[in-house]
Amino acid sequence: MAVSLIPPNLKLLAKRPESLFVVVRYLAAALTACEALFFARALGPQTFGEYALIQQLVMLMTIGALGHPAGYVYAYFRERESDLDIYYLSGAIAQYVAGGLVASIILVCWRPFYLFSVALYFLQIPYLITEPMLRVRNRFAFTAVGRGLASIFSLAAGLLLFQRGQGRLGINAAIAAVLLGTLLGYAIYYYLIHRSGYLELHPAAVLRGLWNKEHWRHFGRRILSPGIPLNASSAILIAFNNAPRLFIERYQPAVALSVYSLAWTLSQGAMLMLSSLNLVSAIQVGELMNNSPEKVRDELRAQLLRTGLIGTVSLASLVLLSTVLSHTIYRDYPDLVIITLFLNSGYLVMNIVGSVMGYLFYERKTIQMNCGYGFALLLCVAVNWVLGRAHVWYGYQVISSSLILAALNVWFLFLIYRAVGRRKESFMDAVHAV
């Protein structure tokens, strides 16, 4: 009997993605998008870029927690030990706090104004820690509650301040609204976790674990060791996503950063749709590799064509939407359409190839994947640094980064093609032997 590559709980996701996972992700993303679009209009192109950068810096800080989210999922399904949650929580808290302190030092040296990002980061730490714990327990819908509530309260606070300011909203007021909304939203989320009984957190045992050498040994061996290779590509991709934004902030006018940030916000809907489909595709590919390896090639081709068609339609719809917005609500955001197109070109290729990228994971090609992402990040930083210092139009930085991302994923597609070819030859040899 074949051993499944997919944990039983995750099989449920493949059977009902529309009713559970994808829809919930869309609802949370829609609330976040409404929040960002409101602040883009209320702040205007001179200051919205700074607001958006504060939000994105929170994502960059999560790189400091490399390894433990994926490592916990891996350990949960592999070991199911009673003390797993305690040493996971102790190690994860220490990682996140240490990452926040390092980020604070960097931001003080760079620009103290962005220390607001650290405040947002610390408010989100309990959510970031509990999200993988809820996910492995099949509480997919509940994982989106925290972000959704935070966006609702942030938007409500922003609207209130906007009305009291008689149609004006400053950057400090916007940040205050977001901090307040995040605090209220996540406070309710943590209260619901406590009342629901989904998690048994044992705070006293977790705090004792911070000083327990045995907990640290378990955390390193059972969580970080398998988790770092799995999380490395995601961490590098987060850095890649933000590299152009940081160089635009450093070398370009404030309006350029705002236009780029608004284009990114508009793009999230299309990206989320494709990434959600890709998560389900990875599960289906894994099951076929276990049960019907001769059908894997056809399944990969079908996933690639389907995602390519949906992605192309999404990109066309996105360009149409940005065109309408640039002539109506966001007339003061120049080059919005072309920057949106440039930005999404590379991510379209990435998400199309992402529909079959699960194959490389199952074939244990994580080293090749991480090396590819790492090289692309270094090249992206170098190109953006050169173009930024040359003070050319920032659109060149955006399209260069997209081309680098597209080239990387074409290379991944080549690796998948070769790996599938070798697996098919091995399967046919086994059939002939029988």
Protein Blocks (a to p, Z undefined) as FASTA:
>chain_A
ZZdfbdfklmmmmmmmmlmmmmmmmmmmmmmmmmmmmmmmmnopmlmmmmmmmmmmmmmm
mmmmgojlmmmmmmmmmnopaklmmmmmmmmmmmmmmmmmmmmmmmmmmommlmmmmmmm
mmmmmmmmmmmmmmmnopmmlmmmmmmmmmmmmmmmmmmmmmmnnopacfklmmmmmmmm
mmmmmmmmmmmmmmnomacfklmlmmmmmmmmklmmmmmmmmmmmmmmmmmmmmmmmmmm
mmmmmmmmmmmcfklmmmmmmmmmmmmmmmmmmmmmmmmmmmmmmmmmmmmmmlmmmmmm
mmmmmmmmmmmmmmmmmmmmmmmmmmmmmmmlghklmmmmmmmmmmmmmmmmmmmmmmmm
mnopmmmmmmmmmmmmmmmmmmmmmmmmnopafklmmmmmmmmmmmmmmmmmmmmmmmmm
mmmmmmmmmmmmZZ
